[in-house]
Amino acid sequence: MAKDIQYLTEFVGSLENAFMLQQNLDELQQTVALMGAENEDEFYDVSIRNKKYGRVNALNGPVLLEK
C-alpha cells in the first residue's frame, strides 16, 4: 500500500496543478506513515501528532494503530 501511495504521489506531482492535488493526498500519506510508525506513542503526544499526523482523525488513529 505504501508503494502505491508513493507512486500516486509521484504521478500527481507531475501534473500541472500538482500543489492543489497533493494537498488532497496528505491524509492518505499521513495515515500510511502512522500505520508504519515504529513509535506509536508519537500519535498520543499532541505536539508530535499535529506535526506528523495532523490530517489523521484523532479518533481513527488509535484504531489504525491496533491493526
KOLTIFI-629336 format. One line per 10 residues: their letters; for each residue x, y, z of N, C-alpha, C. Coordinates in nm, 3 decimals. Layout:
BEGIN
A> X/Y/Z/X/Y/Z/X/Y/Z  ...
***
This chain:
BEGIN
MAKDIQYLTE> 0.083/-0.119/0.000/0.000/0.000/0.000/0.087/0.126/0.000  0.194/0.123/0.078/0.283/0.239/0.085/0.346/0.269/-0.051  0.382/0.165/-0.124/0.440/0.185/-0.256/0.338/0.243/-0.352  0.214/0.198/-0.343/0.109/0.252/-0.428/0.085/0.400/-0.400  0.084/0.436/-0.274/0.065/0.577/-0.235/0.183/0.660/-0.285  0.303/0.606/-0.274/0.421/0.678/-0.323/0.411/0.699/-0.474  0.372/0.595/-0.546/0.358/0.607/-0.691/0.251/0.711/-0.726  0.138/0.706/-0.657/0.030/0.802/-0.682/0.076/0.944/-0.654  0.151/0.963/-0.547/0.202/1.095/-0.512/0.298/1.146/-0.619  0.385/1.060/-0.668/0.478/1.100/-0.773/0.404/1.135/-0.902
FVGSLENAFM> 0.302/1.057/-0.933/0.223/1.084/-1.053/0.152/1.218/-1.041  0.088/1.241/-0.928/0.016/1.367/-0.907/0.115/1.484/-0.911  0.237/1.464/-0.859/0.338/1.568/-0.861/0.380/1.609/-1.001  0.360/1.523/-1.097/0.399/1.555/-1.235/0.290/1.629/-1.312  0.175/1.647/-1.253/0.064/1.715/-1.320/0.074/1.867/-1.305  -0.003/1.938/-1.387/0.003/2.085/-1.388/-0.036/2.148/-1.255  -0.147/2.111/-1.201/-0.194/2.170/-1.076/-0.159/2.077/-0.958  -0.034/2.037/-0.953/0.013/1.938/-0.857/-0.007/1.983/-0.712  0.018/2.108/-0.683/0.011/2.153/-0.544/-0.128/2.129/-0.484  -0.230/2.167/-0.555/-0.367/2.151/-0.505/-0.402/2.003/-0.491
LQQNLDELQQ> -0.361/1.924/-0.586/-0.393/1.782/-0.582/-0.314/1.710/-0.472  -0.191/1.749/-0.451/-0.110/1.684/-0.348/-0.166/1.709/-0.209  -0.228/1.823/-0.189/-0.288/1.851/-0.059/-0.399/1.751/-0.028  -0.465/1.702/-0.131/-0.570/1.603/-0.111/-0.514/1.468/-0.071  -0.388/1.445/-0.096/-0.325/1.317/-0.060/-0.260/1.320/0.077  -0.257/1.434/0.142/-0.190/1.447/0.272/-0.244/1.348/0.375  -0.374/1.339/0.387/-0.432/1.250/0.487/-0.395/1.105/0.459  -0.399/1.067/0.334/-0.364/0.931/0.296/-0.217/0.902/0.327  -0.129/0.994/0.292/0.014/0.976/0.320/0.041/0.968/0.470  -0.024/1.053/0.547/-0.004/1.053/0.691/-0.061/0.927/0.755
TVALMGAENE> -0.171/0.876/0.702/-0.229/0.753/0.753/-0.135/0.635/0.730  -0.077/0.628/0.612/0.018/0.522/0.581/0.142/0.535/0.670  0.188/0.656/0.691/0.304/0.679/0.778/0.274/0.635/0.921  0.153/0.663/0.968/0.113/0.624/1.103/0.110/0.472/1.116  0.056/0.405/1.017/0.048/0.259/1.022/0.186/0.195/1.020  0.286/0.263/0.966/0.421/0.210/0.961/0.513/0.267/1.068  0.459/0.347/1.156/0.541/0.413/1.258/0.598/0.311/1.357  0.724/0.330/1.389/0.789/0.242/1.487/0.751/0.281/1.629  0.733/0.409/1.654/0.698/0.457/1.787/0.554/0.505/1.786  0.465/0.418/1.827/0.321/0.452/1.825/0.285/0.560/1.924
DEFYDVSIRN> 0.368/0.580/2.025/0.340/0.682/2.126/0.343/0.823/2.069  0.408/0.841/1.954/0.412/0.973/1.891/0.271/1.023/1.861  0.182/0.933/1.827/0.046/0.975/1.794/-0.027/1.031/1.915  0.007/0.981/2.032/-0.062/1.024/2.154/-0.002/1.152/2.213  0.114/1.194/2.165/0.174/1.322/2.203/0.118/1.427/2.107  0.037/1.517/2.158/-0.037/1.611/2.074/0.054/1.695/1.986  0.166/1.742/2.039/0.254/1.827/1.958/0.315/1.749/1.841  0.354/1.625/1.865/0.411/1.544/1.757/0.301/1.503/1.659  0.184/1.468/1.712/0.073/1.429/1.626/0.035/1.542/1.531  0.032/1.663/1.581/-0.004/1.776/1.496/0.098/1.799/1.385
KKYGRVNALN> 0.225/1.772/1.412/0.329/1.790/1.311/0.330/1.678/1.209  0.326/1.553/1.255/0.341/1.439/1.167/0.209/1.384/1.113  0.107/1.389/1.194/-0.020/1.323/1.159/-0.139/1.418/1.175  -0.119/1.542/1.142/-0.221/1.644/1.163/-0.350/1.622/1.086  -0.343/1.553/0.974/-0.463/1.530/0.894/-0.534/1.399/0.928  -0.474/1.318/1.015/-0.534/1.190/1.055/-0.634/1.218/1.167  -0.752/1.165/1.153/-0.856/1.183/1.253/-0.809/1.129/1.388  -0.820/1.210/1.493/-0.770/1.171/1.625/-0.844/1.050/1.682  -0.967/1.027/1.639/-1.042/0.911/1.687/-1.010/0.785/1.607  -0.974/0.800/1.482/-0.943/0.685/1.398/-0.799/0.638/1.414
GPVLLEK> -0.711/0.725/1.459/-0.569/0.691/1.476/-0.546/0.571/1.565  -0.605/0.570/1.686/-0.585/0.453/1.773/-0.638/0.323/1.712  -0.744/0.332/1.636/-0.798/0.212/1.571/-0.697/0.160/1.468  -0.636/0.250/1.393/-0.534/0.210/1.296/-0.413/0.148/1.365  -0.375/0.204/1.478/-0.258/0.153/1.549/-0.283/0.013/1.605  -0.406/-0.018/1.640/-0.438/-0.151/1.691/-0.426/-0.256/1.583  -0.452/-0.217/1.458/-0.447/-0.312/1.348/-0.306/-0.329/1.304
***
